Amino acid sequence: MNISLDGKVSIITGGAAGIGLATAKLFAASGAKVVIADRNQEAAKAAVEQLDGPSAIAVHMDAGRAEDNQRMVQQARDAFGRVDILVANAGVFDGFTPLVDTTEELWDHVLRTNLKGYFLACKAALPELIKTKGNIVMTASTAGFFPQQGGLAYTVAKHGVVGLIRELAFEVASFGVRVNGVAPGGTITDLRNAIKLGQAYGDDRSLFDDPQVIEFIKATTPLQKAGRPEEVAGAIAFLASEAASHITGQILLVDGGYSVRGFQPPEQQE
Ligand SMILES: NC(=O)c1ccc[n+]([C@@H]2O[C@H](COP(=O)([O-])OP(=O)(O)OC[C@H]3O[C@@H](n4cnc5c(N)ncnc54)[C@H](O)[C@@H]3O)[C@@H](O)[C@H]2O)c1
């Protein structure tokens, strides 16, 4: 994709893997400087080494901590002098856990990372984005629109992200700052469960380690395939670029047509 982000300074939370890493690679290839902010320090450092662009740094942070988000923005300023783009993206999954099995701990962990983390990143970056008339792109989800795309906590968090995008877009438009989102459908990444039922944090399986999950996505997606992180990154880069200069408060569904499927299962469509 020929999108220019030449000279733009970007921060990508959760940039060490999956959609965030694909976005970091595309941003760097499009001329941006990239700050990869992630709780996985080793992966963030490895990601920086993979980038083709002029410059990138890794910031070790926990998206749910206000002081980490402030330090992330400060490190971006120290390294590159400004911030033009924030991609709020760091997230965990809830393992499709229904209400009856959702512990307070699981609820807090998912909401803290997937919603509070986005709020904290926006709050930390906004003063810099006002200076540059920059923009924010958040990774929402089809779970922000439809049930059964996650369990209870994940779906609630992603509905919250939709509200955050729309409210904040209105709030900051007069500063010339745009706020948009992408809503991926099932996309093959390293997305981790926040917590295994009955266990402490740190389930290190990816949602997509189970081949049945990928088969299910293919069966329920009109384009009959799961998404690739690069396909979501293209939408993020478009929204972050000047090509989208009159677009704010919008959420682009990158879902292989999931949102326009009707009652008929795709395998019965000719
Ligand atoms: N994969 C999908 O099917 C899908 C669909 C819709 C939305 N999303 C969303 O896309 C975003 C990216 O997820 P992904 O699928 O690329 O998963 P991923 O696991 O491949 O990448 C997520 C990154 O976030 C980081 N992270 C997690 N918790 C963090 C924290 N507290 N602080 C800092 N970094 C943290 C992880 O270390 C990882 O590098 C998430 O918000 C997710 O909800 C994913």
PDBQT file of the ligand as one rigid body, heavy atoms in Angstrom, charges set to zero:
ROOT
HETATM    1  N1  LIG A 301      -6.757 -11.193  16.757  1.00  0.00    +0.000 N 
HETATM    2  C1  LIG A 301      -8.048 -10.937  16.613  1.00  0.00    +0.000 C 
HETATM    3  O1  LIG A 301      -8.853 -11.769  16.121  1.00  0.00    +0.000 OA
HETATM    4  C2  LIG A 301      -8.577  -9.598  17.038  1.00  0.00    +0.000 A 
HETATM    5  C3  LIG A 301      -9.870  -9.245  16.621  1.00  0.00    +0.000 A 
HETATM    6  C4  LIG A 301     -10.377  -8.015  17.009  1.00  0.00    +0.000 A 
HETATM    7  C5  LIG A 301      -9.622  -7.164  17.786  1.00  0.00    +0.000 A 
HETATM    8  N2  LIG A 301      -8.366  -7.541  18.181  1.00  0.00    +0.000 N 
HETATM    9  C6  LIG A 301      -7.622  -6.607  19.019  1.00  0.00    +0.000 C 
HETATM   10  O2  LIG A 301      -6.384  -6.311  18.417  1.00  0.00    +0.000 OA
HETATM   11  C7  LIG A 301      -5.495  -5.829  19.418  1.00  0.00    +0.000 C 
HETATM   12  C8  LIG A 301      -4.146  -6.493  19.220  1.00  0.00    +0.000 C 
HETATM   13  O3  LIG A 301      -4.289  -7.878  19.490  1.00  0.00    +0.000 OA
HETATM   14  P1  LIG A 301      -3.589  -9.011  18.606  1.00  0.00    +0.000 P 
HETATM   15  O4  LIG A 301      -4.669  -9.894  18.107  1.00  0.00    +0.000 OA
HETATM   16  O5  LIG A 301      -2.616  -8.419  17.667  1.00  0.00    +0.000 OA
HETATM   17  O6  LIG A 301      -2.866  -9.838  19.783  1.00  0.00    +0.000 OA
HETATM   18  P2  LIG A 301      -1.297 -10.110  20.093  1.00  0.00    +0.000 P 
HETATM   19  O7  LIG A 301      -1.284 -10.892  21.371  1.00  0.00    +0.000 OA
HETATM   20  O8  LIG A 301      -0.657 -10.712  18.886  1.00  0.00    +0.000 OA
HETATM   21  O9  LIG A 301      -0.716  -8.652  20.361  1.00  0.00    +0.000 OA
HETATM   22  C9  LIG A 301      -1.079  -7.947  21.533  1.00  0.00    +0.000 C 
HETATM   23  C10 LIG A 301       0.147  -7.253  22.105  1.00  0.00    +0.000 C 
HETATM   24  O10 LIG A 301      -0.292  -6.513  23.259  1.00  0.00    +0.000 OA
HETATM   25  C11 LIG A 301       0.669  -6.689  24.279  1.00  0.00    +0.000 C 
HETATM   26  N3  LIG A 301       0.023  -6.480  25.583  1.00  0.00    +0.000 N 
HETATM   27  C12 LIG A 301      -0.929  -7.215  26.180  1.00  0.00    +0.000 A 
HETATM   28  N4  LIG A 301      -1.228  -6.705  27.388  1.00  0.00    +0.000 NA
HETATM   29  C13 LIG A 301      -0.433  -5.608  27.546  1.00  0.00    +0.000 A 
HETATM   30  C14 LIG A 301      -0.282  -4.655  28.580  1.00  0.00    +0.000 A 
HETATM   31  N5  LIG A 301      -0.980  -4.719  29.731  1.00  0.00    +0.000 N 
HETATM   32  N6  LIG A 301       0.616  -3.652  28.403  1.00  0.00    +0.000 NA
HETATM   33  C15 LIG A 301       1.352  -3.558  27.262  1.00  0.00    +0.000 A 
HETATM   34  N7  LIG A 301       1.260  -4.450  26.256  1.00  0.00    +0.000 NA
HETATM   35  C16 LIG A 301       0.365  -5.456  26.403  1.00  0.00    +0.000 A 
HETATM   36  C17 LIG A 301       1.149  -8.125  24.108  1.00  0.00    +0.000 C 
HETATM   37  O11 LIG A 301       2.407  -8.333  24.766  1.00  0.00    +0.000 OA
HETATM   38  C18 LIG A 301       1.225  -8.236  22.586  1.00  0.00    +0.000 C 
HETATM   39  O12 LIG A 301       2.498  -7.845  22.106  1.00  0.00    +0.000 OA
HETATM   40  C19 LIG A 301      -6.153  -6.126  20.766  1.00  0.00    +0.000 C 
HETATM   41  O13 LIG A 301      -6.715  -4.950  21.293  1.00  0.00    +0.000 OA
HETATM   42  C20 LIG A 301      -7.246  -7.117  20.397  1.00  0.00    +0.000 C 
HETATM   43  O14 LIG A 301      -8.325  -7.084  21.290  1.00  0.00    +0.000 OA
HETATM   44  C21 LIG A 301      -7.830  -8.734  17.820  1.00  0.00    +0.000 A 
ENDROOT
TORSDOF 0
